[in-house]
C-alpha cells in the first residue's frame, strides 16, 4: 500500500494499492488537471531528486521550500516563539535532512494550513514532529488522507499561543485561513496569508480570487468579508505563499487599497 501524491497539486492521499483514479482537488474548478493528464508520484520518488531549502525571512521566521519546484511550488513558513514553533502552510517534501534542520530551529509544536491546495504531505510532517494539524472545519471534505492528527476548528478565529491567531477569511475556499503573528515585523504585526490574500507581482498590492489558475474572480461581498476579517488586527507586513511575495511595510493600507481597486474594476 502506497500514499500516492498528485503531481499537479502535491497532495498526498490515503494509502492504496494503485494510484487513485482522480484527484478531487485538481478536478475542482479552483485548480486544474495537469496538461499531460492526471499523474502521480510518491514521497520516496520526490526525495530522490528534490531537496529542501530553508531561508530566514526575518528574525524568528524561516521559509521552507523545495528545489527544484514541485506542484504549486509554495513555501511553508516556520514561526519561532519561546512557547513553541508553528509551521504555517506545508510542502510535499520531507526527509531526514529537513527534519534535522527544523529540529535545530526548535521543532514544530503545531501545523496550521491556509487552504486545501497546501495540505500536501501534512500527515508526514505531523508524524515527524508529533504535531497536531489545525484546519478549518469548512474545508473538511478536501482532506485526502484522513488522520487523527487533524483537528478541525470552527468559527471565525482560533487563538493559539504567543498571541497568534488563526482567522477565517474565506473567499478562495470557505475555510480559507490567515495567521496573525503579532510579534512579527519588529512588533508591528504580520499576516501570513497563503493566497487567501494573494501578494501579487506589484508588491504594493494583494488580490482576491476564487480561482487563481483559472482566473475566476470573487464577488465584492467576499472581498469585503476578507478585509473585515483581518481589520481588527495590527499588521505592517504580509507574507504570501511564495518566496519574495511579501508586502514589506504598510500592509494594512495595501489591503484596503487593493480591495478598493478590485471592487472598482468589478463594477
QUIPE-V477238 format. One record per pair of residues at least 24 apart in sequence whose C-alpha atoms are under 10 Angstrom apart, sorted by the first residue. I is the first residue (numbers start at 0). J is the second residue. Records with the same first field share a line. If there is no record, write none. Layout:
BEGIN
I->J + J
END
This chain:
BEGIN
1->40 + 41 + 42
2->40 + 41 + 42 + 43 + 120 + 144
3->38 + 39 + 40 + 41 + 42
4->38 + 39 + 40 + 41 + 42 + 45 + 91 + 119 + 120
5->32 + 33 + 37 + 38 + 39 + 40 + 41 + 70 + 91 + 119
6->32 + 33 + 37 + 38 + 39 + 40 + 41 + 45 + 69 + 70 + 71 + 91
7->31 + 32 + 33 + 34 + 35 + 36 + 37 + 38 + 39 + 40 + 69 + 70 + 71 + 72
8->32 + 33 + 69 + 70 + 71 + 72 + 91 + 115 + 116 + 117 + 118 + 119
9->39 + 40 + 41 + 42 + 69 + 70 + 71 + 72 + 90 + 91 + 92 + 116 + 117 + 118 + 119 + 120
10->39 + 70 + 90 + 91 + 115 + 116 + 117 + 118 + 119 + 120 + 121 + 142 + 143 + 144
11->39 + 40 + 41 + 42 + 91 + 118 + 119 + 120 + 121 + 122 + 123 + 142 + 143 + 144
12->41 + 119 + 120 + 122 + 142 + 143 + 144 + 145
13->122 + 142 + 143 + 144 + 145 + 146
14->143 + 144
22->143
23->140 + 141 + 142 + 143
24->115 + 116 + 140 + 141 + 142 + 143
25->116
27->210
28->209 + 210 + 211 + 212 + 213 + 215
29->116 + 171 + 172 + 208 + 209 + 210 + 211 + 212 + 213 + 214 + 215
30->116 + 209 + 210 + 211 + 212 + 213
31->210 + 212 + 213
33->70
41->91 + 92
42->91 + 92 + 93 + 94 + 120 + 123
43->92 + 93 + 94
44->92
45->69 + 91 + 92 + 93 + 94
46->91 + 92 + 93 + 94 + 95
49->92 + 93 + 94
50->92 + 93 + 94 + 96 + 97
51->90 + 92 + 93 + 94 + 96 + 97 + 100
52->97 + 100
53->77 + 97 + 100 + 101
54->242
56->238 + 242 + 243 + 245
57->183 + 184 + 185
58->182 + 183 + 184 + 185
59->84 + 104 + 182 + 183 + 184
60->84 + 85 + 86 + 183 + 184
61->86 + 101 + 104
62->86 + 87 + 240 + 241 + 242
63->87 + 88 + 89 + 90 + 92 + 97 + 101 + 241 + 242
64->89 + 90 + 91 + 92 + 241 + 242
65->90 + 91 + 92 + 93
66->92
70->116 + 119
71->116 + 117 + 119 + 240 + 241
72->117 + 240 + 241 + 242
73->116 + 117 + 193 + 194 + 239 + 240 + 241 + 242
74->117 + 193 + 239 + 240 + 241 + 242
75->112 + 117 + 193 + 239 + 240 + 241 + 242
76->191 + 193 + 238 + 239 + 240 + 241
77->101 + 104 + 105 + 106 + 107 + 110
78->104 + 107 + 163 + 180 + 182 + 183 + 191
79->104 + 105 + 106 + 107 + 108 + 161
80->105 + 108 + 160 + 161 + 163 + 182
81->105 + 160 + 161
82->108 + 160 + 161
83->107 + 108 + 109 + 160 + 161
84->108 + 109 + 110 + 160 + 161
85->109 + 110 + 111 + 130 + 132 + 159 + 160 + 163
86->110 + 111 + 112 + 124 + 125 + 130 + 132
87->111 + 112 + 113 + 117 + 132 + 133 + 177 + 178 + 191 + 192 + 193 + 240
88->112 + 113 + 114 + 115 + 116 + 117 + 118 + 119 + 121 + 177 + 178 + 191 + 192 + 193 + 240
89->113 + 116 + 117 + 118 + 119 + 120 + 121 + 122 + 124 + 240
90->116 + 117 + 118 + 119 + 120 + 121 + 124
91->117 + 118 + 119 + 120 + 121 + 122 + 123 + 124
92->119 + 120 + 121 + 123 + 124
93->120 + 121 + 123 + 124 + 127
94->123 + 124 + 127
95->127
98->124 + 127 + 128
101->128
102->128
106->130
107->131
108->132
109->133 + 148 + 159
110->134 + 148 + 149
111->135 + 149 + 150 + 165 + 176 + 177 + 178
112->165 + 175 + 176 + 177 + 178 + 192 + 193
113->165 + 166 + 167 + 168 + 169 + 171 + 172 + 174 + 175 + 176 + 177 + 178 + 191 + 192 + 193 + 194 + 195 + 240
114->138 + 141 + 169 + 171 + 172 + 173 + 174 + 175 + 176 + 177 + 192 + 193 + 194 + 195
115->139 + 140 + 141 + 142 + 143 + 171 + 172 + 174 + 175
116->141 + 172 + 193 + 194
117->193 + 194 + 240
118->142 + 143 + 144
119->143 + 144
120->144
121->146 + 148 + 149
122->146 + 147 + 148 + 149
125->149
133->157 + 165
134->165 + 174 + 175 + 176
135->165 + 166 + 167 + 169 + 173 + 174 + 175 + 176
136->173 + 174
137->167 + 169 + 172 + 173 + 174 + 175
138->172 + 173 + 174 + 175
139->174
155->228
156->228
163->188 + 189 + 190
164->190 + 232
165->190 + 191
166->190 + 192 + 225 + 228 + 229 + 232
167->195 + 224 + 225 + 228 + 229
168->192 + 195 + 196 + 221 + 222 + 223 + 224 + 225 + 226 + 227 + 228 + 229
169->195 + 196 + 209 + 221 + 222 + 224 + 225 + 228
170->194 + 195 + 196 + 207 + 208 + 209 + 210 + 216 + 217 + 218 + 220 + 221 + 222 + 223 + 224 + 225
171->195 + 196 + 197 + 207 + 208 + 209 + 210 + 211 + 215 + 216 + 217 + 221 + 222 + 225
172->208 + 209 + 210
173->209
175->225
176->225
177->225 + 228 + 229 + 239
178->229 + 237 + 238
179->229 + 232 + 233 + 234 + 237
180->232 + 233 + 234 + 236
181->232 + 233 + 234 + 235
182->234
183->234 + 235 + 236 + 237
184->234 + 235 + 236 + 237 + 247 + 248
185->235
186->233 + 234 + 235
187->233 + 234 + 235 + 236 + 248 + 249
188->232 + 233 + 234 + 235 + 236 + 237 + 250
189->232 + 233 + 234 + 235 + 236 + 237 + 238 + 246 + 247 + 248 + 250 + 251
190->229 + 232 + 233 + 234 + 235 + 236 + 237 + 238 + 239 + 246 + 250 + 251
191->236 + 237 + 238 + 239 + 240 + 245
192->237 + 238 + 239 + 240
193->237 + 238 + 239 + 240 + 241 + 244
194->238 + 239 + 240 + 241
195->225 + 239 + 240
196->222 + 225 + 226 + 237 + 238 + 239 + 240 + 254 + 257
197->237 + 238 + 239 + 240 + 241 + 244 + 245
198->237 + 238 + 239 + 240 + 241 + 243 + 244 + 245 + 246 + 254
199->239 + 244 + 245 + 246
200->243 + 244 + 245
201->244 + 245 + 246
202->237 + 243 + 244 + 245 + 246 + 247 + 248 + 250 + 253
203->245 + 246 + 247 + 248 + 249 + 250 + 252 + 253 + 254 + 256 + 257
204->245 + 246 + 250 + 252 + 253 + 254 + 255 + 256 + 257 + 258 + 260
205->237 + 239 + 244 + 245 + 246 + 250 + 253 + 254 + 255 + 256 + 257 + 258 + 261
206->254 + 257 + 258 + 260 + 261
207->257 + 258 + 261
216->261 + 265
217->261 + 262 + 265
218->261 + 262 + 265
219->258 + 259 + 261 + 262 + 263 + 264 + 265 + 266
220->262
222->257 + 258 + 259 + 261 + 262
223->255 + 258 + 259 + 262
225->254 + 258
226->251 + 254 + 255 + 257 + 258
227->255
229->254
230->254 + 255
END
